[in-house]
Amino acid sequence: MFTLRKEPTYKEVIDGHWIVNENNTYGVVHRMAIKKEFRKFGLATFMFHEFHQQLLEKNIKSLKIDTHEKNLGMQALIKKLGYTYCGIIYTNYHAKRLAFEKVIS
């Protein structure tokens, strides 16, 4: 799920720091799932490029995402796409998540 609504947990303390100030508008990827038999076709990369394009059209400079520390597939994808590790956040149910951000230009 991609949205422009601010993520409340991102306002809370991050063990690290965001690149773009939290007060600015940004995009967020909350969930992404691709059926097993459709993986490795570049669909997730395509979706991220679409998200980036939508943000560019709205002159929004940041896309933020957090993921479970064991979700190595997502971590590899977002690193490949140029995302920067920003630190650790905790969800509203106190689950640890790795936070990443990309400045869109």
Wavefront OBJ file of the C-alpha trace (Angstrom):
o trace
v 0.000 0.000 0.000
v 1.377 3.378 -1.066
v 0.079 6.593 0.486
v 0.865 10.245 1.069
v -0.602 10.125 4.573
v 2.058 10.608 7.209
v 2.955 7.575 9.263
v 2.378 8.402 12.960
v 5.196 6.137 14.165
v 7.669 8.062 11.995
v 6.992 11.152 14.126
v 8.052 9.275 17.212
v 11.662 8.860 18.166
v 13.779 7.164 15.550
v 17.053 5.612 16.605
v 18.820 7.453 13.791
v 17.461 10.246 11.612
v 15.360 10.823 8.524
v 16.947 12.580 5.548
v 13.958 14.827 4.796
v 12.339 16.578 7.748
v 9.282 14.807 9.102
v 7.227 18.002 8.758
v 7.466 17.846 4.950
v 5.032 15.802 2.880
v 6.390 12.379 1.945
v 5.240 9.093 0.488
v 5.063 5.871 2.478
v 5.016 2.242 1.419
v 3.140 0.306 4.091
v 2.736 -3.075 2.460
v 3.891 -4.807 -0.665
v 3.139 -8.371 -1.610
v 3.749 -10.239 -4.808
v 2.485 -13.765 -5.267
v 5.335 -16.255 -5.156
v 5.027 -17.391 -8.776
v 5.247 -13.777 -10.004
v 8.412 -12.870 -8.107
v 11.648 -12.288 -10.010
v 9.831 -10.551 -12.887
v 10.735 -7.061 -11.671
v 7.221 -6.188 -10.540
v 8.305 -4.696 -7.208
v 10.939 -2.566 -8.953
v 8.306 -1.423 -11.442
v 5.935 -0.503 -8.603
v 8.613 1.533 -6.816
v 9.409 3.388 -10.035
v 5.695 4.204 -10.352
v 5.617 5.470 -6.748
v 8.665 7.634 -7.467
v 7.030 9.034 -10.603
v 3.837 9.922 -8.718
v 5.911 11.742 -6.094
v 7.866 13.640 -8.760
v 4.619 14.774 -10.381
v 3.482 16.159 -7.015
v 6.903 17.684 -6.265
v 7.286 15.490 -3.170
v 10.915 14.727 -2.394
v 10.817 11.687 -0.119
v 9.608 8.093 0.004
v 9.923 6.304 3.338
v 9.543 2.640 4.147
v 10.204 0.393 7.103
v 10.620 -3.346 7.116
v 11.212 -6.244 9.461
v 14.882 -6.966 10.063
v 14.383 -10.510 8.714
v 12.817 -9.303 5.459
v 16.067 -9.568 3.517
v 14.316 -9.545 0.145
v 12.786 -6.109 0.715
v 16.013 -4.787 2.197
v 17.967 -5.923 -0.870
v 15.393 -4.349 -3.213
v 15.288 -0.951 -1.568
v 19.071 -0.798 -1.236
v 19.341 -1.647 -4.952
v 16.918 1.215 -5.664
v 19.077 3.702 -3.765
v 17.320 3.895 -0.413
v 19.340 4.951 2.611
v 19.143 3.207 5.956
v 17.961 5.826 8.466
v 17.673 3.884 11.720
v 15.209 1.910 13.790
v 11.591 2.769 14.505
v 9.057 0.956 16.652
v 5.493 0.378 15.546
v 2.523 1.295 17.725
v 2.589 -2.326 18.938
v 6.317 -1.988 19.840
v 7.702 -4.083 16.977
v 11.189 -3.145 15.808
v 11.491 -2.083 12.157
v 14.385 -0.916 9.996
v 13.637 2.481 8.461
v 14.757 3.559 4.980
v 14.242 6.666 2.885
v 14.957 7.818 -0.635
v 15.152 11.404 -1.771
v 13.290 11.582 -5.068
v 14.757 13.883 -7.702
l 1 2 3 4 5 6 7 8 9 10 11 12 13 14 15 16 17 18 19 20 21 22 23 24 25 26 27 28 29 30 31 32 33 34 35 36 37 38 39 40 41 42 43 44 45 46 47 48 49 50 51 52 53 54 55 56 57 58 59 60 61 62 63 64 65 66 67 68 69 70 71 72 73 74 75 76 77 78 79 80 81 82 83 84 85 86 87 88 89 90 91 92 93 94 95 96 97 98 99 100 101 102 103 104 105
